[in-house]
Amino acid sequence: MDLGAGEKKAWVCAALGVVLVASVVLAALGTSDGGDAAPYAAWPAVGVAAAMHVVAGREWRGVLLAVQTAAVGGSLALSGVVPWWGGLLASVVVTAPALLAATGLRPGGPAFRRFSDNEVDAYHGVTALAGLLCGVLAVVALAMAGSFGPGRLALVGLTVVLAATTSQLVVLPVFLSRSGGITWRGSELWGQRLLLAVVTAAVFLPAPAAPLGFMLFPILGWAALRAQALETYLQVLVISLMVLAATYAGRGPFGDIGNADMSALVVHLYIASVCYLLPPLALTVRRLLVVSGQATRAATTVNRMLDSATGTVFLASDREGVITHCNTGAEQALGYSAQELIGRTSDHLYSDAEVQRQAEWFGVVGEDPEALYGATARAQVASDSRRDWEVTRSDGRTRMLSLHLSEITEPGGDVVGYIASGEDITERLRAETALEAAFERERASVDSLRQADLVKQELISTVSHELRTPITSITGFSELLSSGTFGELTASQVDAVERIERNGVRLRELVEDLLTLSASESGTAAAVLVDVDLRDVVRSAHEAVSRLLAQRRLEVDVRLPDGPVVVRGEARTLERAVVNLWSNAIKFTPDGGTVTVTVSRSGAAPDVRGVVTVADTGMGIAPEDQASVFTRFFRTTAAGERAIQGTGLGLSIVQGIADQHGGEVTLESAPDVGTTVAVAVPLAPAASE
């Protein structure tokens, strides 16, 4: 039948309770019969009582303490050896130290955690303190009973301290251990047990016996080294009981001392020697196994991590530069297998020229050629820098590795080796070189385009200037012909002269646009900014487009404010911008439409601007064309389809003039609805205020 955890604890505590009561009663009966059982202090009562608390846990500590007190005190009183108050004192002598030990070794406490981590310093401190308390209480109880004289009372008290301490050291580890049970090691473990039984019988059964008690130590040490800790604890418990029983029976090396008190003291010292030597040895071995396993797992994990980093190079070497480890990334980059690299020095990976180059970089001079690489590597370690090293692969090809060198030190700070970490940057350097070459080609192309643009601007400027004179002559003579200066013209001649005059005006405006655009792009326009009233600019522009308006049937609405709108600018260029906008509105608005020109202010101080807005109800601009209308020579698809004359320079010139004045141009348009273009220029400071 399977038992639950609670039932198992109850059965274990019951069994330990039986041992506790038996040990106390037997000791009391031995004393009442005139024997010398008292110096043995009911061993191992304190250890068993403490073990009961450890097994039961803190939640049952109060109940268990009451049960222990009643059982020990009641059994002693019922045996007739002591009165009821004596039984009560005896129970306190046993249960109080046991409670102190269980509290100090509670789960989660520092002593318990250190014992679980194979550290026994706190564990020994708790057991020694509990043993001391037991000895003090025993001396007080015996003094109250008046059973012993002062001399013997001190000796018995010391014996009780040792007995209580050793009983804890022998019993508690069996219940505190988390080793997971005994690991059977076949014939070796059974051979050790058989040898221990034979030697124990040979040493402690004869009466009298030779002083050969030390012979048990190497056999118990064998168990501490080879078996798990719990096996050692159980063997120490069994041997302690056998030694104590043999000595009490007058056998073994401690049974013929003569004085019962001294014999008990010596046997407890012997058990203490066993407890302070073998369990700590078992814990130390266990700790070494744990630490060794952890170190092995950590090393395996690190090696796997390094090997998984195939894109990273890791090379470890000792103090002499002999390679001790390399990862998969190093094998791939260098072309060598790990077996070929390990055991060789690192300097064979670099050519003499490369070592010399690195040495010059780190300022390493005056070194013997054979020691140059080592001195250079130490210099890089000292500088804590990363350098690009050219390595020679196994196939003779060279690769470029970006490496960082660092020291591997012991806890004391002594250097035991070096580690080189980095990456193969050969392909990256090639890509960077290719990108640099492409960039140089691109920069040369840009320079060529810039030069071509300068040539184009110079050509436009030169041609435009050269065209001015003949165009002026053409328009001038056409005006003279129209006026009749050279005689009266026939109707057909008048029509021809008017055509010449109109096209001459168009050609002159084109030349002016080209000159304005060229000056704006080249930055050679020397604009003289003065205070300009935008109302005057609009009036002048109105006069300039009056001839175009006379040829069309459009409604023109000019809205000027009553007060001046003064900006800092150049009147001629601002007028040019308004003329271009007005001309566009006239060209792209069918007869019967409306063109509205407005002068206003916008914004709040200190960023107040004067705005000229030209709105029409013409054909509008398609959304896909609006982003390109300020580009030079751009004409919309609709303008081309309707054969509307123009060069595509008007809005680009307006944009350039606005930029010269620190202003901006905005455009809103929709097909068959119309277009609104606004030029905003900062007001003059006085006007803004």
Stockholm file with secondary structure:
# STOCKHOLM 1.0

chainA/1-689         MDLGAGEKKAWVCAALGVVLVASVVLAALGTSDGGDAAPYAAWPAVGVAAAMHVVAGREWRGVLLAVQTAAVGGSLALSGVVPWWGGLLASVVVTAPALLAATGLRPGGPAFRRFSDNEVDAYHGVTALAGLLCGVLAVVALAMAGSFGPGRLALVGLTVVLAATTSQLVVLPVFLSRSGGITWRGSELWGQRLLLAVVTAAVFLPAPAAPLGFMLFPILGWAALRAQALETYLQVLVISLMVLAATYAGRGPFGDIGNADMSALVVHLYIASVCYLLPPLALTVRRLLVVSGQATRAATTVNRMLDSATGTVFLASDREGVITHCNTGAEQALGYSAQELIGRTSDHLYSDAEVQRQAEWFGVVGEDPEALYGATARAQVASDSRRDWEVTRSDGRTRMLSLHLSEITEPGGDVVGYIASGEDITERLRAETALEAAFERERASVDSLRQADLVKQELISTVSHELRTPITSITGFSELLSSGTFGELTASQVDAVERIERNGVRLRELVEDLLTLSASESGTAAAVLVDVDLRDVVRSAHEAVSRLLAQRRLEVDVRLPDGPVVVRGEARTLERAVVNLWSNAIKFTPDGGTVTVTVSRSGAAPDVRGVVTVADTGMGIAPEDQASVFTRFFRTTAAGERAIQGTGLGLSIVQGIADQHGGEVTLESAPDVGTTVAVAVPLAPAASE
#=GR chainA/1-689 SS CCCCHHHHHHHHHHHHHHHHHHHHHHHHHHHHTTCSCGGGTTTTHHHHHHHHHHHHCGGGHHHHHHHHHHHHHHHHHHTTSSCHHHHHHHHHHHHHHHHHHHHHTCTTSHHHHHHHTTCCHHHHHHHHHHHHHHHHHHHHHHHHHTCSCHHHHHHHHHHHHHHHHHHHHHHHHHHHCCSCSCCCCTHHHHHHHHHHHHHHHHHHSSSSCCSCGGGHHHHHHHHHHHSCHHHHHHHHHHHHHHHHHHHHTTCSTTTTSSCHHHHHHHHHHHHHHHHHHHHHHHHHHHHHHHHHHHHHHHHHHHHHHHHHCTTSEEEEEETTCBEEEECHHHHHHHCCCHHHHTTSBGGGGSCHHHHHHHHHHHTCCSCCGGGHHHHHHHHHHHHTCEEEEEEECTTSCEEEEEEEEEEEECTTSCEEEEEEEEEECHHHHHHHHHHHHHHHHHHHHHHHHHHHHHHHHHHHHHHHHHHHHHHHHHHHHHHHHHHTTTCCCCHHHHHHHHHHHHHHHHHHHHHHHHHHHHHHHHTCCCCCCEEEEHHHHHHHHHHHTHHHHHTSCCEEEEECCSSCCEEEECHHHHHHHHHHHHHHHHHTSCTTCEEEEEEEEESCTTSCEEEEEEEECSSCCCHHHHTTTTSTTCCCHHHHHTTCCCCSCHHHHHHHHHHHTTCEEEEEEETTTEEEEEEEEEBCHHHHC
#=GC SS_cons         CCCCHHHHHHHHHHHHHHHHHHHHHHHHHHHHTTCSCGGGTTTTHHHHHHHHHHHHCGGGHHHHHHHHHHHHHHHHHHTTSSCHHHHHHHHHHHHHHHHHHHHHTCTTSHHHHHHHTTCCHHHHHHHHHHHHHHHHHHHHHHHHHTCSCHHHHHHHHHHHHHHHHHHHHHHHHHHHCCSCSCCCCTHHHHHHHHHHHHHHHHHHSSSSCCSCGGGHHHHHHHHHHHSCHHHHHHHHHHHHHHHHHHHHTTCSTTTTSSCHHHHHHHHHHHHHHHHHHHHHHHHHHHHHHHHHHHHHHHHHHHHHHHHHCTTSEEEEEETTCBEEEECHHHHHHHCCCHHHHTTSBGGGGSCHHHHHHHHHHHTCCSCCGGGHHHHHHHHHHHHTCEEEEEEECTTSCEEEEEEEEEEEECTTSCEEEEEEEEEECHHHHHHHHHHHHHHHHHHHHHHHHHHHHHHHHHHHHHHHHHHHHHHHHHHHHHHHHHHTTTCCCCHHHHHHHHHHHHHHHHHHHHHHHHHHHHHHHHTCCCCCCEEEEHHHHHHHHHHHTHHHHHTSCCEEEEECCSSCCEEEECHHHHHHHHHHHHHHHHHTSCTTCEEEEEEEEESCTTSCEEEEEEEECSSCCCHHHHTTTTSTTCCCHHHHHTTCCCCSCHHHHHHHHHHHTTCEEEEEEETTTEEEEEEEEEBCHHHHC
//
